[in-house]
Amino acid sequence: MRCDGNKHLSGNIFFLFNYIFAIIGAKLLIVNLMLRNALLLSFMLIFSWITNFCFSQGIGYSFKNITSDQGLVHNHINCTLRDQYNYMWFGTESGLSRFDGLQFTNFRYSSNKGSGLSSNPISGLFEGPEGQIWIRTHSKMNVYDQKRGTITQNIDSILRIWNLPSGDPEIIRSFGNNEFAVLYKDSSLVLFDTQLKKARFFPSIKGRKIVDVLNFSKESFWVVYDNGLVQLIHNRSWKRIKEFALPVDIQRVNYRLFIDGEGDLWVHSKDIPIGAFWIKDGSNEIIPIKERLSNVFVGNIVQDEHGLIWLATDHGGINVFDKKTGSIDIIGHEEYNLRSLPYNSITSLYKDPKGIIWVGTYKGGISYYHPNLLLFPVYQNYAGNSKTLPFDDVNRFIQDDHDNLWIGTNGGGLLHYDVENKIYKQYKHDPSDPNSIPSDVVVSLYLDNKNILWVGTYHGGLSRFDGKTFKTYDKGTGPARLPGDSVWEIFEDSRGRFWIGTLSAGLYLFDQEHERFFPFRSREGKPISSTYVSVLFEDSKKNIWVGNCYRY
């Protein structure tokens, strides 16, 4: 067994493990999406208890980010879709990307109508009949055939297959039971059955344009017109079950609809500053969600696994609305947080069937979040920012009775972190001050039963900290001096005995009242087998276990 005494490396190894663990979690989530769904769900279930603990402590939302550096065709994301084969599709301002969990396949404009798009800007992605991907480009709707791997730019031939009228579809929505709704650019709305290949034309209001349609139940669906008129329509009779007008004076608005898990309807538009309108299921009341938003231009809405409503805003980040309390939390870019959103301008928001939320930002690529994905946020130093971790190389942690953290570093001294106020205080060695910490390399920390902090250092001895000054027991001879000045372990057992383990001087018992050190000897009068003590532990039978390194 190799023993070099470099315990100060343990903190680095611990963080490396956490980093690798988080990456493994992410890889389990995204690698080979078609074949690993069962494994992913198992991973989520196994670690859900860890996640619940972490997020109950107020850690927040941690995102992973994918950009053009990883192969994404462009960093400005407009829309996202996860298809039935578990491919992720990202529509951007300059092409289309398909992600299989390992690599990207990118599609751009090409005059070759079998392999390229009719134009690069993508504004909408939909999954149509037989798993085909309908791609709303700036010029017209394209269709990607999953089986053949080809793109059709002129889709009249596809529309004829389903007995649909020719034209330029703007939106296609699944209504379930082999039924789809197609909303054309001229506002024509057609419902068709893929099995019967039968189309039915919805009689819309003359002079008004339908801008969105969304299935509500087996018997009904919602439509919204560009003048703010919203209708709930019976699927077979076309009877208007409910109708109301939004309190908006502006005409010809491109509204969007969203239905949450409770059946409540949400109406919003990224083009005008209205926030969002919330209409509870079974109610005619229109509730405006506007005044408390960080930005009133809302482009997308999703609902997370906890029932919270996420509203994507322009330059205001994501506003998370709690329907029960009415409270709003803001998820935004944090300059010194690598796991925050890259920008506050949210251009797309999508929750896939696995519960993962995908966030597109203005030129920031795609960010994704799931509560079971990233278990460990990163705290690190950023030069010039006093609110960040003052020193990156960390050896030890301990939490006091006020839930604040004491952090021992490998060269940055002792750190105190006020959890509530998010403030760090640093204690460093001052050669001119005998009451300062004796070394900036802190390798052990312990709070005794009197809530006094004990600090073990590398080549600085043992210190007792009362909150103001450090009293140090350093290397020397005599009962009041510690023979070893590198204190690797501090431990108080159930009998009140204070144990000190050192790097090279063995194990000692410390009499706090008389401030005397006694080398440990067994009943036979023998010392432990090694002078290097790395860990101390008391079991349920009050036996003391000593971890050391035996040199052969």
Secondary structure by P-SEA (a helix, b strand, c coil): ccccccccaaaaaaaaaaaaaaaaaaaaccccccccaaaaaaaaaaaaaaaaaaaaacccbbbbbbccccccccccccccccccccbbbbbcccbbbbbcccbbbbbcccccccccccccccccccccccbbbbbbcccbbbbbccccccccccaaaaaaaaccccccccbbbbccccbbbbbccccbbbbbbccccbbbbbbccccccccccccccccccccccccccccccccccccccbbbbccccccccbbbbbbccccbbbbbbccccccbbbbcccccbbbbcccccccccccccccccccbbbbbbccccbbbbcccccbbbbbccccccccccccccccccccccccbbbbbcccccbbbbbcccccbbbbbbbcccccccccccccccccccccbbbbbcccccbbbbccccbbbbbbbbbcccccccccccccccccccccbbbbbbccccbbbbcccbbbbbcccccccccccccccccccccccbbbbbcccccbbbbccccbbbbccccccccccccccccccccccccbbbbbbbbcc
